Amino acid sequence: MMLLQKVLTTGALISALTFSFSSATVGAAGHQQTGVGPNPFSECGIGAALFPTVSWAAVTSNVIWDLGLTGLTSATASPETCNSKQVETAQFIIDNYENIAEETARGEGQHLTAMLTLRGCAASSHPALTQSVRQNMAAEVVQGNYSAKSLVEKSSSYYDALDSSISKSPESCTI
């Protein structure tokens, strides 16, 4: 009982320090407003990887595993890795790459629609995003070494093409 209380107290202290540190540092640098960004205990680290949809379990896991240090590190060093929707989209791409690539070439399909919806993109933006991804991937596919790439490398290229397309019109997608 005493150990659990100590772990929870330490976790609360780390959380408070994390919020203070990230608010002061990020706010001072002008990159992000205070309070904006991933929660290092529920959206980042080992806990988020193990329990992406159960916040209390992610927090508990992060605090018990390493007092939240992996969550804090990933939230401050690479916050883009904390967003579970981005991770889910990347996993969806690798799991369904062949179908997504074929449907992207055609310009429509259920896997393509599912991927864009999973990524948080409005249905009205799907045609424009698909066209942009097609253009980005066309440049990738014509490279001589593309066919020799592994599934992971091809999926990563596709994710980069998608991410690049979304960054051109960020209002199209919520995440």
Residue frames as a rotation matrix with the C-alpha (Angstrom) as fourth column:
MET 1
0.575 0.818 0.000 0.00
0.818 -0.575 0.000 0.00
0.000 0.000 -1.000 0.00
MET 2
0.472 -0.482 -0.738 2.84
0.148 -0.782 0.605 2.36
-0.869 -0.395 -0.298 0.89
LEU 3
-0.606 -0.724 0.330 4.63
0.408 0.074 0.910 1.61
-0.683 0.686 0.251 -2.41
LEU 4
-0.131 0.655 0.744 1.48
0.979 -0.035 0.203 2.33
0.159 0.755 -0.637 -4.44
GLN 5
0.803 0.419 -0.424 0.99
0.521 -0.839 0.156 5.63
-0.290 -0.347 -0.892 -2.62
LYS 6
0.048 -0.888 -0.457 4.63
0.100 -0.451 0.887 6.54
-0.994 -0.088 0.067 -3.26
VAL 7
-0.653 -0.253 0.714 4.34
0.679 0.222 0.699 5.67
-0.336 0.942 0.027 -6.96
LEU 8
0.270 0.851 0.450 1.14
0.940 -0.335 0.069 7.69
0.209 0.404 -0.890 -7.35
THR 9
0.730 -0.083 -0.679 2.63
0.286 -0.865 0.413 10.67
-0.621 -0.495 -0.607 -5.50
THR 10
-0.363 -0.928 -0.078 5.76
0.195 -0.158 0.968 10.51
-0.911 0.336 0.239 -7.65
GLY 11
-0.446 0.280 0.850 3.60
0.894 0.187 0.407 10.26
-0.045 0.942 -0.334 -10.78
ALA 12
0.679 0.733 -0.048 1.58
0.733 -0.680 0.000 13.30
-0.033 -0.035 -0.999 -9.76
LEU 13
0.408 -0.628 -0.662 4.77
0.080 -0.698 0.711 15.23
-0.909 -0.343 -0.235 -9.10
ILE 14
-0.639 -0.649 0.413 6.26
0.433 0.139 0.890 14.27
-0.635 0.748 0.192 -12.46
SER 15
-0.028 0.727 0.686 3.00
0.993 -0.057 0.100 15.21
0.112 0.684 -0.721 -14.17
ALA 16
0.823 0.321 -0.470 2.99
0.435 -0.886 0.157 18.62
-0.366 -0.333 -0.869 -12.51
LEU 17
0.006 -0.912 -0.410 6.63
-0.008 -0.410 0.912 19.21
-1.000 -0.002 -0.010 -13.39
THR 18
-0.550 -0.156 0.820 6.04
0.744 0.354 0.566 18.02
-0.378 0.922 -0.079 -16.94
PHE 19
0.444 0.808 0.388 3.17
0.891 -0.444 -0.096 20.42
0.095 0.388 -0.917 -17.41
SER 20
0.767 -0.199 -0.610 5.13
0.117 -0.891 0.438 23.30
-0.631 -0.407 -0.660 -15.92
PHE 21
-0.267 -0.963 0.024 8.28
0.121 -0.008 0.993 22.51
-0.956 0.268 0.119 -17.88
SER 22
-0.484 0.080 0.871 6.57
0.851 0.272 0.448 21.94
-0.202 0.959 -0.200 -21.22
SER 23
0.647 0.759 0.074 4.34
0.761 -0.635 -0.133 25.00
-0.054 0.142 -0.988 -20.82
ALA 24
0.616 -0.470 -0.632 7.24
-0.051 -0.825 0.563 27.26
-0.786 -0.315 -0.532 -19.97
THR 25
-0.424 -0.881 0.212 9.64
0.135 0.170 0.976 25.85
-0.896 0.442 0.047 -22.54
VAL 26
-0.401 0.319 0.859 7.27
0.908 0.265 0.325 25.47
-0.124 0.910 -0.396 -25.46
GLY 27
0.695 0.710 -0.112 5.44
0.700 -0.704 -0.120 28.71
-0.164 0.005 -0.986 -24.69
ALA 28
0.396 -0.632 -0.666 8.69
-0.054 -0.741 0.670 30.65
-0.916 -0.229 -0.328 -24.44
ALA 29
-0.637 -0.678 0.367 9.94
0.280 0.240 0.929 29.20
-0.718 0.695 0.037 -27.71
GLY 30
-0.323 0.606 -0.727 6.68
-0.713 -0.660 -0.234 30.20
-0.622 0.443 0.646 -29.40
HIS 31
-0.943 -0.093 -0.318 6.10
-0.294 0.679 0.673 26.80
0.154 0.728 -0.668 -30.97
GLN 32
-0.383 0.816 -0.433 2.91
0.503 0.577 0.643 25.94
0.775 0.028 -0.632 -29.20
GLN 33
0.003 0.466 0.885 0.38
-0.598 -0.708 0.375 27.46
0.801 -0.531 0.277 -26.85
THR 34
-0.797 -0.261 0.545 0.26
-0.604 0.331 -0.725 26.43
0.009 -0.907 -0.422 -23.22
GLY 35
-0.230 0.709 0.667 -1.81
-0.472 0.518 -0.713 23.31
-0.851 -0.479 0.215 -22.67
VAL 36
0.699 0.416 -0.581 -1.74
-0.701 0.241 -0.671 22.24
-0.139 0.877 0.461 -26.31
GLY 37
-0.279 -0.809 -0.517 -0.12
-0.839 0.467 -0.278 18.96
0.467 0.357 -0.809 -27.25
PRO 38
0.133 0.330 -0.934 -0.15
-0.024 0.944 0.330 15.35
0.991 -0.022 0.133 -26.17
ASN 39
0.692 0.081 0.718 -0.62
-0.718 -0.032 0.695 14.28
0.080 -0.996 0.036 -22.57
PRO 40
-0.211 -0.914 -0.346 2.66
-0.848 0.347 -0.401 12.52
0.486 0.209 -0.848 -21.82
PHE 41
-0.698 -0.083 0.711 1.06
-0.580 0.648 -0.494 10.05
-0.419 -0.757 -0.501 -19.43
SER 42
0.084 0.824 0.561 -2.00
-0.111 0.567 -0.816 8.93
-0.990 0.006 0.139 -21.39
GLU 43
0.915 0.325 -0.239 -1.03
-0.234 -0.053 -0.971 9.58
-0.328 0.944 0.027 -25.04
CYS 44
0.386 -0.866 -0.318 2.70
-0.755 -0.099 -0.648 8.78
0.530 0.491 -0.692 -25.05
GLY 45
-0.348 -0.732 0.585 5.25
-0.935 0.313 -0.164 6.25
-0.064 -0.604 -0.794 -23.86
ILE 46
-0.973 -0.131 -0.191 4.88
-0.139 0.990 0.029 2.59
0.185 0.055 -0.981 -23.05
GLY 47
-0.607 0.793 0.043 1.45
0.131 0.154 -0.979 3.04
-0.784 -0.589 -0.197 -21.50
ALA 48
0.101 0.652 -0.752 -0.05
-0.721 -0.473 -0.506 4.54
-0.685 0.593 0.423 -24.65
ALA 49
-0.503 -0.350 -0.790 1.51
-0.819 0.485 0.306 1.79
0.277 0.801 -0.530 -26.75
LEU 50
-0.991 0.086 -0.105 0.05
0.116 0.935 -0.335 -0.93
0.069 -0.344 -0.936 -24.53
PHE 51
-0.276 0.929 -0.245 -3.31
0.826 0.100 -0.555 0.75
-0.491 -0.355 -0.795 -23.82
PRO 52
-0.915 -0.219 0.337 -4.07
0.382 -0.735 0.560 3.17
0.126 0.641 0.757 -26.68
THR 53
-0.317 0.884 0.343 -7.79
0.052 -0.345 0.937 3.44
0.947 0.315 0.064 -25.91
VAL 54
0.629 0.496 -0.598 -7.83
0.599 0.181 0.780 3.21
0.495 -0.849 -0.183 -22.10
SER 55
0.336 -0.517 0.787 -6.38
-0.246 -0.855 -0.456 6.39
0.909 -0.040 -0.415 -20.61
TRP 56
0.682 -0.059 0.729 -6.32
-0.732 -0.073 0.678 5.28
0.013 -0.996 -0.093 -16.97
ALA 57
0.875 -0.376 0.306 -4.46
0.318 0.921 0.224 2.08
-0.366 -0.098 0.925 -17.90
ALA 58
0.493 -0.714 0.498 -1.95
0.519 -0.218 -0.827 4.03
0.699 0.665 0.263 -20.01
VAL 59
0.400 -0.306 0.864 -1.29
-0.601 -0.799 -0.004 6.43
0.692 -0.518 -0.504 -17.13
THR 60
0.816 -0.040 0.577 -0.97
-0.486 0.494 0.721 3.62
-0.314 -0.869 0.383 -14.61
SER 61
0.807 -0.523 0.273 1.36
0.587 0.759 -0.282 1.66
-0.060 0.387 0.920 -16.88
ASN 62
0.412 -0.669 0.619 3.55
0.194 -0.599 -0.777 4.69
0.890 0.440 -0.117 -17.59
VAL 63
0.442 -0.212 0.872 3.87
-0.792 -0.549 0.268 5.56
0.422 -0.808 -0.410 -13.90
ILE 64
0.832 -0.095 0.546 4.50
-0.292 0.762 0.578 2.00
-0.471 -0.641 0.606 -12.73
TRP 65
0.847 -0.484 0.221 6.88
0.503 0.593 -0.629 1.06
0.173 0.644 0.746 -15.57
ASP 66
-0.169 -0.981 0.095 9.36
0.921 -0.191 -0.340 3.92
0.352 0.030 0.936 -15.32
LEU 67
-0.219 0.203 -0.954 7.67
0.683 -0.667 -0.298 6.74
-0.697 -0.717 0.007 -13.40
GLY 68
0.725 0.684 -0.084 6.49
0.381 -0.500 -0.778 8.22
-0.574 0.532 -0.622 -16.69
LEU 69
-0.067 -0.854 -0.516 9.92
-0.142 -0.503 0.852 8.92
-0.988 0.131 -0.088 -18.14
THR 70
-0.728 -0.186 0.660 9.25
0.575 0.359 0.735 7.33
-0.373 0.915 -0.154 -21.56
GLY 71
0.303 0.911 0.279 5.98
0.952 -0.274 -0.141 9.24
-0.052 0.308 -0.950 -21.83
LEU 72
0.653 -0.135 -0.745 7.66
0.144 -0.944 0.297 12.48
-0.743 -0.302 -0.597 -20.87
THR 73
-0.424 -0.905 -0.048 10.55
0.043 -0.073 0.996 11.87
-0.905 0.420 0.069 -23.25
SER 74
-0.570 0.232 0.788 8.35
0.812 0.308 0.496 11.05
-0.128 0.923 -0.363 -26.23
ALA 75
0.546 0.833 -0.089 6.02
0.816 -0.553 -0.168 13.99
-0.190 0.019 -0.982 -25.49
THR 76
0.608 -0.354 -0.711 8.86
-0.084 -0.919 0.386 16.49
-0.790 -0.175 -0.588 -25.43
ALA 77
-0.442 -0.897 -0.016 11.29
-0.158 0.060 0.986 15.01
-0.883 0.438 -0.168 -27.98
SER 78
-0.986 0.134 -0.099 8.83
-0.071 0.199 0.977 13.73
0.151 0.971 -0.187 -30.58
PRO 79
-0.559 0.821 0.115 5.22
-0.383 -0.133 -0.914 14.69
-0.735 -0.555 0.389 -29.78
GLU 80
-0.119 0.522 -0.845 4.09
-0.990 0.006 0.143 13.61
0.080 0.853 0.516 -33.23
THR 81
-0.679 -0.184 -0.711 4.64
-0.238 0.971 -0.024 10.00
0.695 0.152 -0.703 -32.17
CYS 82
-0.948 0.291 0.127 2.18
-0.081 0.165 -0.983 10.37
-0.307 -0.942 -0.133 -29.32
ASN 83
-0.246 0.916 -0.317 -0.96
-0.920 -0.323 -0.222 10.77
-0.306 0.237 0.922 -31.40
SER 84
-0.447 0.059 0.893 -2.56
-0.087 0.990 -0.109 7.36
-0.890 -0.126 -0.437 -31.47
LYS 85
0.688 0.726 0.000 -4.59
-0.050 0.047 -0.998 8.15
-0.724 0.687 0.068 -34.61
GLN 86
0.406 -0.628 -0.664 -1.37
-0.914 -0.272 -0.302 8.68
0.009 0.729 -0.684 -36.54
VAL 87
-0.640 -0.639 0.427 0.00
-0.674 0.734 0.089 5.41
-0.370 -0.230 -0.900 -35.22
GLU 88
-0.030 0.726 0.687 -3.27
0.040 0.687 -0.725 3.63
-0.999 0.006 -0.050 -36.01
THR 89
0.793 0.293 -0.534 -3.18
-0.463 -0.281 -0.841 5.05
-0.396 0.914 -0.087 -39.55
ALA 90
-0.110 -0.921 -0.373 0.40
-0.993 0.114 0.013 3.88
0.031 0.372 -0.928 -40.04
GLN 91
-0.661 -0.088 0.745 -0.55
-0.313 0.935 -0.167 0.40
-0.682 -0.344 -0.646 -38.80
PHE 92
0.418 0.886 0.202 -3.60
-0.045 0.242 -0.969 0.36
-0.907 0.396 0.141 -41.06
ILE 93
0.550 -0.281 -0.787 -1.41
-0.826 -0.320 -0.463 1.25
-0.122 0.905 -0.408 -44.05
ILE 94
-0.545 -0.837 -0.048 1.07
-0.837 0.540 0.086 -1.54
-0.046 0.088 -0.995 -43.37
ASP 95
-0.504 0.418 0.756 -1.72
-0.103 0.840 -0.533 -4.06
-0.857 -0.347 -0.380 -42.73
ASN 96
0.451 0.806 0.384 -3.58
0.421 0.187 -0.888 -3.12
-0.787 0.562 -0.255 -45.93
TYR 97
-0.272 -0.672 -0.689 -0.83
-0.211 -0.657 0.724 -1.74
-0.939 0.342 0.037 -48.16
GLU 98
-0.884 -0.106 0.456 -1.63
0.376 0.420 0.826 -3.71
-0.279 0.901 -0.332 -51.32
ASN 99
0.010 0.977 0.212 -5.31
0.998 0.005 -0.068 -2.75
-0.068 0.212 -0.975 -51.22
ILE 100
0.485 0.148 -0.862 -4.58
0.336 -0.941 0.027 0.90
-0.807 -0.303 -0.506 -50.38
ALA 101
-0.553 -0.761 -0.339 -1.97
-0.095 -0.347 0.933 1.20
-0.828 0.548 0.119 -53.15
GLU 102
-0.745 0.335 0.577 -4.36
0.666 0.417 0.618 -0.29
-0.033 0.845 -0.534 -55.71
GLU 103
0.303 0.943 -0.136 -7.26
0.942 -0.318 -0.110 1.88
-0.147 -0.094 -0.985 -54.58
THR 104
0.135 -0.348 -0.928 -5.06
0.130 -0.922 0.365 4.99
-0.982 -0.170 -0.079 -54.60
ALA 105
-0.873 -0.478 0.097 -4.16
0.116 -0.012 0.993 4.25
-0.474 0.878 0.066 -58.21
ARG 106
-0.432 0.808 0.401 -7.88
0.868 0.251 0.428 3.89
0.245 0.533 -0.810 -59.05
GLY 107
-0.759 0.096 0.644 -8.76
-0.109 -0.994 0.020 6.99
0.642 -0.055 0.765 -57.03
GLU 108
0.034 0.798 0.602 -11.30
-0.948 -0.165 0.273 5.33
0.317 -0.580 0.751 -54.74
GLY 109
-0.167 -0.010 -0.986 -12.01
0.007 1.000 -0.012 2.30
0.986 -0.008 -0.166 -52.59
GLN 110
0.781 0.618 -0.092 -13.13
0.060 0.073 0.996 1.13
0.622 -0.783 0.020 -49.20
HIS 111
0.348 -0.728 -0.590 -9.62
0.937 0.291 0.194 0.74
0.030 -0.621 0.783 -47.74
LEU 112
-0.594 -0.543 0.594 -8.66
0.592 -0.795 -0.134 4.20
0.545 0.272 0.793 -48.93
THR 113
0.122 0.752 0.647 -11.83
-0.173 -0.626 0.760 5.68
0.977 -0.204 0.054 -47.44
ALA 114
0.826 0.173 -0.536 -11.26
0.431 0.420 0.799 3.81
0.363 -0.891 0.272 -44.17
MET 115
-0.106 -0.960 -0.258 -7.66
0.983 -0.063 -0.171 5.06
0.148 -0.272 0.951 -43.95
LEU 116
-0.621 -0.118 0.775 -8.61
0.229 -0.973 0.035 8.70
0.750 0.199 0.631 -44.54
THR 117
0.468 0.844 0.262 -11.50
-0.158 -0.211 0.965 8.44
0.869 -0.493 0.034 -42.09
LEU 118
0.619 -0.335 -0.710 -9.23
0.754 0.507 0.419 6.84
0.220 -0.794 0.566 -39.49
ARG 119
-0.469 -0.878 0.095 -6.77
0.844 -0.477 -0.243 9.71
0.259 -0.034 0.965 -39.97
GLY 120
-0.182 0.499 -0.847 -9.59
0.655 -0.582 -0.483 12.15
-0.734 -0.643 -0.221 -39.21
CYS 121
-0.970 -0.200 -0.140 -10.06
0.020 -0.638 0.770 13.57
-0.244 0.744 0.622 -42.71
ALA 122
-0.161 0.957 -0.243 -13.44
-0.454 -0.290 -0.843 14.97
-0.876 -0.025 0.481 -43.72
ALA 123
0.062 0.271 0.961 -15.19
0.599 0.760 -0.253 12.96
-0.798 0.591 -0.115 -46.43
SER 124
0.933 0.349 -0.094 -15.37
0.158 -0.627 -0.763 16.07
-0.325 0.697 -0.640 -48.60
SER 125
0.422 -0.856 -0.298 -11.56
-0.818 -0.501 0.283 16.23
-0.392 0.124 -0.912 -48.65
HIS 126
0.297 -0.300 0.907 -11.02
0.035 0.952 0.303 12.59
-0.954 -0.058 0.293 -49.69
PRO 127
0.838 0.014 0.546 -10.92
0.531 0.212 -0.820 13.19
-0.128 0.977 0.170 -53.47
ALA 128
0.794 -0.567 0.219 -8.36
-0.422 -0.774 -0.472 16.03
0.437 0.282 -0.854 -53.23
LEU 129
0.310 -0.695 0.649 -6.22
-0.798 0.181 0.574 14.15
-0.516 -0.696 -0.499 -50.70
THR 130
0.531 -0.063 0.845 -6.34
0.274 0.957 -0.101 11.00
-0.802 0.285 0.525 -52.82
GLN 131
0.923 -0.185 0.336 -5.22
0.288 -0.246 -0.926 12.97
0.253 0.952 -0.174 -55.89
SER 132
0.589 -0.735 0.336 -2.36
-0.775 -0.632 -0.024 14.54
0.230 -0.246 -0.942 -53.92
VAL 133
0.271 -0.467 0.842 -1.24
-0.474 0.696 0.539 11.17
-0.838 -0.545 -0.033 -52.54
ARG 134
0.787 0.065 0.614 -1.41
0.442 0.635 -0.634 9.72
-0.431 0.770 0.471 -56.08
GLN 135
0.847 -0.494 0.195 0.92
-0.171 -0.602 -0.780 12.46
0.503 0.628 -0.594 -57.32
ASN 136
0.349 -0.734 0.582 3.32
-0.928 -0.183 0.325 11.99
-0.132 -0.653 -0.745 -54.40
MET 137
0.315 -0.183 0.931 3.38
-0.197 0.947 0.253 8.22
-0.929 -0.263 0.262 -54.82
ALA 138
0.977 0.025 0.213 3.78
0.202 0.223 -0.954 8.42
-0.071 0.975 0.212 -58.61
ALA 139
0.546 -0.829 0.118 7.11
-0.693 -0.526 -0.492 10.15
0.470 0.188 -0.862 -58.06
GLU 140
0.069 -0.486 0.871 8.08
-0.860 0.414 0.299 7.44
-0.506 -0.770 -0.390 -55.56
VAL 141
0.593 0.303 0.745 7.01
-0.050 0.938 -0.342 4.42
-0.803 0.166 0.572 -57.62
VAL 142
0.978 -0.194 -0.079 8.95
-0.081 -0.003 -0.997 5.41
0.193 0.981 -0.019 -60.76
GLN 143
0.228 -0.941 0.252 12.24
-0.966 -0.186 0.180 5.25
-0.122 -0.284 -0.951 -58.87
GLY 144
0.010 -0.321 -0.947 14.18
-0.657 0.712 -0.248 2.18
0.754 0.624 -0.204 -59.94
ASN 145
-0.859 -0.463 -0.218 14.58
-0.142 0.625 -0.767 0.70
0.491 -0.628 -0.603 -56.48
TYR 146
-0.314 0.798 0.514 10.92
-0.945 -0.312 -0.092 0.96
0.087 -0.515 0.853 -55.44
SER 147
0.538 0.597 -0.595 9.98
-0.583 0.774 0.248 -2.60
0.609 0.214 0.764 -56.32
ALA 148
-0.134 -0.686 -0.715 12.89
0.231 0.680 -0.696 -3.91
0.964 -0.259 0.067 -54.24
LYS 149
-0.574 -0.062 0.816 11.71
-0.658 -0.558 -0.505 -2.08
0.487 -0.827 0.280 -51.11
SER 150
-0.908 0.262 -0.328 10.21
0.399 0.780 -0.482 -4.02
0.130 -0.569 -0.812 -48.22
LEU 151
0.040 0.998 0.042 6.57
0.777 -0.057 0.626 -3.73
0.628 0.007 -0.778 -47.20
VAL 152
0.316 0.030 -0.948 7.60
0.836 -0.482 0.264 -1.53
-0.449 -0.876 -0.177 -44.28
GLU 153
-0.690 -0.648 -0.322 9.58
0.390 -0.708 0.589 0.81
-0.610 0.281 0.741 -46.56
LYS 154
-0.725 0.507 0.467 6.73
0.434 -0.191 0.880 1.05
0.535 0.841 -0.081 -49.07
SER 155
0.292 0.871 -0.395 4.22
0.876 -0.077 0.477 1.65
0.385 -0.485 -0.785 -46.28
SER 156
-0.021 -0.404 -0.915 6.47
0.720 -0.641 0.266 4.32
-0.694 -0.653 0.304 -44.80
SER 157
-0.941 -0.305 0.147 6.72
0.307 -0.587 0.749 6.04
-0.142 0.750 0.646 -48.18
TYR 158
-0.300 0.914 0.273 2.95
0.604 -0.040 0.796 5.93
0.738 0.404 -0.540 -48.51
TYR 159
0.379 0.418 -0.825 2.48
0.919 -0.277 0.282 7.35
-0.110 -0.865 -0.489 -45.01
ASP 160
-0.496 -0.637 -0.590 4.92
0.504 -0.764 0.402 10.16
-0.707 -0.098 0.700 -45.87
ALA 161
-0.873 0.240 0.425 2.97
0.333 -0.344 0.878 10.88
0.357 0.908 0.220 -49.07
LEU 162
0.141 0.973 -0.182 -0.26
0.790 0.000 0.613 11.00
0.597 -0.230 -0.769 -47.07
ASP 163
0.209 -0.139 -0.968 1.26
0.849 -0.466 0.250 13.19
-0.485 -0.874 0.020 -44.38
SER 164
-0.830 -0.548 -0.104 2.66
0.392 -0.705 0.592 15.56
-0.398 0.450 0.799 -47.02
SER 165
-0.567 0.701 0.433 -0.76
0.460 -0.167 0.872 15.79
0.683 0.694 -0.228 -48.67
ILE 166
0.396 0.726 -0.563 -2.46
0.875 -0.112 0.471 16.54
0.279 -0.679 -0.679 -45.37
SER 167
-0.176 -0.541 -0.823 0.11
0.753 -0.613 0.242 19.20
-0.634 -0.576 0.515 -44.49
LYS 168
-0.903 -0.130 0.409 -0.81
0.400 -0.604 0.690 21.08
0.158 0.786 0.597 -47.69
SER 169
-0.262 0.870 0.417 -4.39
-0.371 -0.490 0.789 21.45
0.891 0.052 0.451 -46.44
PRO 170
-0.940 -0.261 -0.218 -4.34
0.079 0.458 -0.886 20.81
0.331 -0.850 -0.410 -42.67
GLU 171
-0.567 0.795 0.216 -7.92
-0.775 -0.428 -0.465 21.99
-0.277 -0.431 0.859 -42.29
SER 172
-0.084 0.511 -0.855 -9.03
-0.733 0.550 0.401 18.83
0.675 0.661 0.329 -44.13
CYS 173
0.081 -0.010 -0.997 -8.14
0.369 0.929 0.021 16.54
0.926 -0.369 0.078 -41.24
THR 174
0.820 0.360 0.446 -8.66
-0.250 -0.477 0.843 16.92
0.516 -0.802 -0.301 -37.51
ILE 175
0.794 -0.565 0.227 -5.47
-0.069 0.287 0.955 15.15
-0.605 -0.774 0.189 -36.46
